[in-house]
Amino acid sequence: MGKKKEKPVDLNALTEEEKLKYEIAEELGLLDKVMEDGWKSLSSKETGRIGGLITKKRRQKNQK
């Protein structure tokens, strides 16, 4: 099977949820890895950490 071609990410055309995801990846120092190799290059621990922080930020936003 052929390898799926990755399209470059336009950081200006992202949904709010996607922006948050990239923002958290940057905070954790994972953005370079994601931009080079895609989300599939992250370990389950790293993706779980991103998911946990997304949930935490959403809860904080909803409480305000």
C-alpha positions in Angstrom: 0.0 0.0 0.0 1.2 3.5 -0.7 2.0 5.9 2.0 -0.6 8.6 2.7 0.6 12.0 1.7 0.5 14.6 4.4 -0.8 18.1 3.6 0.9 21.0 5.2 -1.1 22.4 8.1 -2.4 26.0 7.8 -2.4 27.2 11.4 -4.6 30.1 10.5 -7.5 27.9 9.1 -8.0 25.7 12.2 -11.1 25.3 14.3 -10.9 26.5 17.9 -10.5 22.9 19.1 -7.6 22.3 16.7 -6.0 25.6 17.7 -6.1 24.5 21.4 -4.6 21.2 20.5 -1.7 22.8 18.7 -1.3 25.3 21.5 -1.0 22.6 24.1 1.5 20.6 21.9 3.6 23.8 21.8 3.4 24.2 25.6 4.6 20.7 26.0 7.5 21.1 23.5 5.9 18.7 21.0 4.9 21.0 18.2 8.1 20.6 16.2 7.7 16.8 16.4 4.0 17.1 15.3 4.8 19.5 12.4 7.6 17.2 11.1 6.1 13.8 11.5 2.5 14.3 12.3 0.3 13.4 15.2 1.0 9.7 14.7 4.6 10.2 15.8 3.5 10.9 19.4 3.5 8.2 22.0 0.2 7.3 23.8 1.6 9.1 26.9 2.1 12.3 25.0 -1.3 12.2 23.3 -2.9 11.4 26.6 -1.2 14.4 28.2 -2.5 16.7 25.4 -6.0 15.2 25.8 -6.0 15.7 29.5 -4.9 19.4 29.2 -7.6 20.0 26.6 -10.2 18.7 29.0 -8.8 20.8 31.9 -8.8 24.0 29.8 -12.4 23.3 28.6 -13.6 22.8 32.2 -11.9 26.0 33.3 -13.5 27.9 30.3 -17.0 26.5 31.1 -16.8 27.5 34.8 -16.1 31.1 33.9 
